[in-house]
Amino acid sequence: MQMAKANPKFGWEDKVINYAQMGGIETSVLDNGLGKGTRIAWVNTGSGLRYKVVIDRGLDIADAFYNQHSLAWLSHAGVTAARPGASRGLEWLYTFAGGLLTTCGLTHVGGPESDEFGERSLHGRISNIVGGVESIIQPNPSAGKLQMSITAVMKQSRVFGPNLELKRTISSTLGEPAVRIHDVVTNAGNTAAPHMILYHCNFGWPLVDEGTEIVWKGKCVSRGMDMDNAIFNSKRNFRKCPKPLDSHRGGGEGCGFIDVKPDSKGLCTVGLYNRKLGLALVMKYKKKQLPCLANWQHWGYGEYVTALEPGTNPPIGQSSARKQKKLIHIAPGASRTYDLEITVLTDKRQINRFLKTAGQ
């Protein structure tokens, strides 16, 4: 459904004085539990899609629902207060809420590592950095303005550098079940800075269930560890979600690296399709911006999740990317731009078109 100004078929004219009745953005502060004191913004698109933006956690997205169905996987802890000092080893896992989007970077994605360039923790620091809100724009249907957005700036910096700044705008359009993420990463320092970014998009039940299809077109290879090879091999259909696995209790998991085939315009289309629910989730992004895609599968009992993770690099770490000569450096004052769109489909024709475009 797409709404338009003065379109009589929607019937809201002369009946609505407060447009929050139709949708919009509501900010608040969590007042209990591990996330106490954390600022959030609930975005209601008026289309059945609603999601929680965590302002104090890199403007990431936690809960997400389409009508009665949850789309995102949430960790046991859920949203926690930011811990900017969680920068050693696996400390990132204590703060990982899961959610529709957890951002990894801005200088490192992958496991903990240390070399002559410094020490880096799992997936970097950006998701533990508080956002400085620049604007919140509400929809105004009577003026023909259906878009709503929130913009914030996160500064990942230290004295002597590197000093990177992420300016993020999350937007939706009233009446459309879609969320758009627009990121600009700028080097505010005076020396070139290493840069990696990965969009850790985590999906859970009921969207993810036994038989849910993981949809993408391209070549997939195992990350290479034994537990990855047990999932991503030619004898197993790793494109369909299985039942919970005993081998994935605790830290069991699998990860595959996918080279997605883009369309003629350079656009990659991937996602998930649950036939039982008649529901598809579609992700679109530009191959030139985000050339790599990781598929994380963790089929633990009570911890049942798969993630699709577009990135500048696979989660191999800064050290390996440097050795492969694939580590990006941003010059002083320069910027890099990234765009990601997530849409929910329920129309059979649209779903079939998605499967035809993005499927095997």
C-alpha positions in Angstrom: 0.0 0.0 0.0 1.3 3.5 -0.9 -0.5 6.5 0.4 -0.7 9.8 -1.6 -1.9 13.2 -0.8 -5.6 13.8 -1.5 -6.2 10.3 -2.7 -9.8 9.6 -1.7 -9.4 5.8 -1.7 -7.4 6.1 1.6 -10.2 8.1 3.2 -8.2 9.9 5.8 -8.9 13.5 4.7 -11.0 15.5 7.2 -10.8 12.6 9.6 -7.3 12.8 11.2 -5.9 15.8 13.1 -2.9 14.0 14.6 -0.9 12.1 12.1 0.6 9.8 14.8 -2.7 8.0 14.3 -1.4 6.9 10.9 2.3 6.4 11.7 5.5 8.3 12.6 8.4 8.3 15.0 8.2 8.3 18.8 11.3 8.7 20.9 11.6 7.4 24.5 14.1 6.2 27.1 14.3 2.6 28.4 13.8 2.7 32.2 14.5 -0.8 33.2 16.9 -3.8 32.8 20.3 -3.9 31.0 19.3 -1.1 28.6 18.2 1.3 31.3 18.8 4.9 30.2 19.2 4.1 26.6 17.4 6.3 24.1 15.3 4.7 21.4 12.9 5.7 18.6 10.0 3.5 17.6 9.2 3.9 13.9 5.6 3.0 12.8 5.3 3.0 9.0 1.6 2.6 9.0 1.9 -0.4 6.7 2.3 -3.1 9.4 6.0 -2.6 9.6 7.3 -1.1 12.8 10.9 -1.1 14.2 12.9 0.1 17.1 15.9 2.3 16.4 18.5 2.4 19.3 19.8 5.9 19.2 22.5 5.2 21.9 23.8 2.1 20.1 25.0 3.5 16.8 21.5 4.1 15.5 21.1 0.4 15.0 17.8 -1.3 14.7 16.7 -3.9 17.4 13.1 -5.2 17.3 11.2 -5.3 14.0 7.7 -6.6 13.3 5.4 -6.9 10.4 1.9 -7.1 11.8 2.0 -9.9 14.4 5.2 -11.5 13.0 8.6 -10.7 14.5 11.3 -10.4 11.8 14.4 -10.0 13.9 16.3 -12.3 16.2 17.0 -10.9 19.7 19.7 -12.2 22.0 19.0 -13.2 25.6 20.2 -9.8 26.9 18.5 -7.7 24.1 19.3 -4.0 24.1 22.0 -3.1 26.6 23.4 0.3 27.5 26.4 1.3 25.3 29.8 0.1 26.5 32.3 2.2 24.5 35.1 0.5 26.4 34.1 -3.0 25.3 37.1 -3.1 22.9 39.0 -6.2 23.8 38.6 -9.8 22.8 35.1 -11.1 22.6 33.6 -8.4 24.9 31.4 -7.3 21.9 29.3 -10.5 22.5 28.2 -9.2 25.9 26.6 -6.2 24.2 25.3 -7.9 21.1 21.5 -7.5 21.0 21.0 -9.2 17.6 18.2 -7.2 16.1 17.4 -6.3 12.5 20.7 -4.4 12.2 23.9 -4.3 14.3 26.6 -2.3 12.6 30.2 -3.7 12.6 33.3 -1.5 12.1 34.3 1.2 11.4 37.9 0.1 11.1 37.6 -3.7 11.7 35.1 -6.5 11.1 35.9 -10.1 12.2 37.4 -11.8 15.2 39.8 -10.4 17.8 43.3 -9.8 16.5 46.5 -8.0 17.3 49.4 -7.0 15.1 51.9 -4.1 14.6 48.9 -1.8 13.8 47.2 -2.4 17.1 44.8 -4.6 19.0 41.2 -5.0 17.7 38.2 -6.7 19.3 35.4 -8.6 17.7 33.6 -6.5 15.1 34.9 -3.2 16.2 33.4 -0.4 18.3 30.7 1.4 16.3 27.7 -0.4 17.7 28.7 0.8 21.2 28.9 4.4 20.3 26.1 6.8 21.3 24.5 8.8 18.5 24.1 12.6 18.4 20.7 13.2 16.9 20.7 15.9 14.2 17.1 15.6 13.1 13.8 13.7 13.4 11.4 14.4 10.5 7.7 13.3 10.9 5.4 12.6 8.0 2.9 15.2 7.1 0.3 13.7 4.7 -1.7 17.0 4.3 1.4 18.6 2.9 2.1 15.6 0.7 5.1 14.6 2.8 5.0 10.9 3.5 8.6 10.3 4.4 9.8 10.0 8.0 13.4 9.9 9.1 15.9 10.1 11.9 19.5 11.2 11.4 22.3 11.0 13.9 26.1 11.2 14.0 28.4 8.7 15.7 32.1 9.6 16.3 34.5 6.7 16.5 37.6 8.6 17.5 40.6 9.1 19.8 43.3 11.7 20.2 46.0 11.0 17.6 43.4 9.1 15.5 41.9 7.4 13.7 38.9 9.8 13.8 36.0 8.4 11.8 32.5 9.8 11.7 29.3 7.9 10.7 26.4 10.0 9.7 23.3 7.7 9.5 19.8 8.4 8.2 17.1 5.8 8.7 13.9 6.5 6.8 10.6 5.0 5.8 7.6 6.2 3.9 4.1 6.2 5.4 2.2 3.3 4.0 5.2 1.3 2.7 6.7 -1.7 4.5 10.3 -0.7 4.0 13.2 0.8 5.9 16.1 2.5 4.2 19.6 3.1 5.8 21.8 5.8 4.3 25.3 6.0 5.8 28.2 8.4 5.1 31.5 7.5 6.8 33.9 10.5 6.9 37.6 10.6 8.0 37.6 13.7 10.2 41.3 13.1 11.0 44.5 14.3 9.4 45.9 11.0 8.3 44.5 8.1 6.2 42.4 5.7 8.2 41.7 2.0 7.7 38.0 1.3 7.1 35.8 -1.7 7.1 32.0 -1.9 7.6 29.5 -4.7 7.8 25.7 -4.7 8.2 24.9 -7.6 10.6 21.2 -8.2 9.8 19.8 -10.9 12.1 16.6 -12.7 11.4 14.6 -14.9 13.7 11.3 -16.8 14.3 8.7 -16.8 13.0 10.2 -15.4 9.7 13.1 -17.9 10.2 11.7 -21.3 10.7 12.2 -24.9 9.4 11.9 -24.6 5.6 12.4 -20.9 5.3 14.4 -20.2 2.2 17.6 -18.1 2.2 17.5 -16.4 -1.1 20.5 -15.1 -3.1 22.1 -15.6 -6.5 25.9 -16.2 -6.8 28.7 -18.4 -5.5 29.0 -19.3 -1.9 32.1 -20.8 -0.1 32.6 -21.9 3.5 34.5 -19.6 5.7 36.8 -22.6 6.1 36.6 -23.8 9.7 35.3 -27.3 10.4 32.0 -26.1 11.8 31.5 -23.9 8.7 32.3 -26.8 6.4 29.7 -28.9 8.3 27.0 -26.5 7.1 28.3 -25.1 3.8 29.0 -28.1 1.7 27.7 -29.7 -1.5 25.8 -32.5 0.3 23.7 -30.1 2.4 21.0 -27.6 1.4 22.3 -24.6 3.3 19.8 -22.4 1.6 16.9 -23.8 3.7 16.6 -23.3 7.5 16.8 -26.6 9.4 15.4 -27.5 12.8 17.6 -26.6 15.8 20.8 -28.6 15.8 22.6 -30.3 18.7 25.9 -29.3 17.1 24.9 -25.6 17.5 24.5 -25.7 21.2 26.8 -23.2 22.9 29.2 -21.7 20.3 28.3 -24.0 17.3 27.7 -22.0 14.1 28.5 -21.8 10.4 29.5 -19.0 8.2 29.6 -18.8 4.4 30.9 -16.1 2.1 28.7 -15.2 -0.9 29.7 -13.4 -4.0 26.3 -12.1 -5.0 25.5 -11.6 -8.7 24.1 -8.1 -9.2 21.6 -7.0 -11.8 22.4 -4.9 -14.8 22.3 -1.8 -12.6 24.8 -3.2 -10.1 22.1 -3.8 -7.5 22.2 -6.9 -5.3 19.0 -8.5 -4.1 18.9 -11.1 -1.3 16.6 -12.1 1.4 14.4 -14.7 3.1 11.1 -16.4 2.1 8.8 -18.2 4.5 6.2 -20.0 2.4 4.1 -21.0 5.3 3.6 -17.4 6.3 3.5 -16.1 2.7 6.1 -13.6 3.8 9.3 -12.5 2.2 12.0 -10.1 3.5 14.1 -8.5 0.7 17.4 -6.7 1.1 18.8 -4.5 -1.6 22.2 -2.8 -1.8 24.8 -1.7 -4.4 27.5 -4.2 -5.2 30.1 -1.4 -5.7 29.5 -0.2 -2.2 29.2 -3.5 -0.4 30.9 -6.2 -2.6 30.8 -9.0 0.1 28.0 -10.9 1.8 28.3 -13.3 4.7 25.6 -15.7 5.8 25.8 -16.6 9.5 23.8 -19.6 10.6 23.4 -20.5 14.3 20.7 -23.1 14.8 21.0 -23.3 18.6 18.1 -24.4 20.8 16.4 -21.2 22.0 19.0 -19.3 20.0 17.8 -19.8 16.5 19.1 -17.3 14.0 20.5 -16.6 10.5 22.0 -13.4 9.4 22.7 -11.8 6.0 25.6 -9.4 6.3 26.6 -7.1 3.4 30.0 -5.5 3.9 33.0 -3.9 2.3 34.9 -7.1 3.3 33.9 -10.5 4.6 34.4 -10.7 8.4 38.0 -11.8 8.1 39.6 -8.9 10.1 41.7 -6.0 9.3 45.0 -7.9 9.2 43.8 -10.5 6.6 42.2 -7.7 4.5 45.5 -5.8 4.6 47.5 -8.9 3.5 45.0 -9.5 0.6 45.4 -5.9 -0.4 41.7 -5.4 0.1 41.7 -3.1 3.1 40.2 0.3 2.3 41.8 3.5 3.5 39.9 6.8 3.7 41.9 9.9 3.0 41.6 12.9 5.4 38.4 14.7 4.7 37.1 12.1 2.3 33.9 10.1 2.7 32.3 6.8 1.6 28.6 6.3 1.2 26.5 3.1 1.8 22.8 2.4 1.2 20.8 -0.6 2.3 17.0 -1.1 1.9 14.9 -3.8 3.7 11.4 -4.4 2.4 8.6 -6.9 3.5 6.6 -8.5 0.7 3.3 -10.4 1.1 1.9 -10.0 -2.5 2.4 -13.3 -4.3 3.3 -11.6 -7.6 5.9 -9.5 -5.9 7.3 -12.5 -4.0 7.5 -14.5 -7.3 9.3 -11.7 -9.0 11.8 -11.5 -6.1 12.4 -15.3 -6.2 12.9 -15.1 -10.0 15.3 -12.2 -9.7 17.3 -13.3 -6.7 16.9 -17.1 -6.5 19.1 -19.8 -7.9 
